[in-house]
């Protein structure tokens, strides 16, 4: 029988395909959990990696923290449309399912403890092998708030020991010992199609071209495998485990340390 926590969580879960068992999914030892502030941040920042994991039979699950709709309109047509777009994008890249939380961006600002509690409950139940968050260099206020609340929640409530990676939504990262480059060339077409499923968003901005452009830029200039011309698209992930290993380290100080490491690496590579 499902415990109370699992029953509550089950009401928020939507499988990508019929027949996906949440009970079996939460008991899988190789779950990769992506925390996405809005529907579309996940595939924009990590869609290629998600497709690679799914192709290797690693269960990929997303948590959409906000509905993507304006404040006070969680059950509006906007929310339903964005939910459908997100599920279709996840189907394309092979993810198992997603949790759609009942919050808006205003809720993230006004009731952070409530949002944090539900996020930590899901992370605790999923016990992921790897957890993915927006990296500390994100410019969007909601992205920053979600990362802060997950890190602080883990520190206070859950002794997380898995991998912790930061993904970038709108920009590339400087090369650094803390940055992992993932070759997504073979699944870049799936990432593009997944982004394009978010019709309501790409109608405003050409996210697919912009994001794949960033991934192309990373492959040309920031690849850790110089000379490999077959690498055309790269996603980058910032190793953020330091934040849970050292609870006194603020996210802001960690970001400065990560930037310092990147600048030291650039200086070393530029020397004759």
Helices and strands as residue ranges (DSSP letters): H 4-10, E 13-15, H 22-26, E 32-36, H 41-55, E 60-64, H 77-93, E 97-100, H 105-110, H 112-126, E 130-134, H 141-157, E 163-167, E 179-183, G 185-187, H 188-196, H 199-202, H 207-221, E 234-239, H 242-245, H 251-270
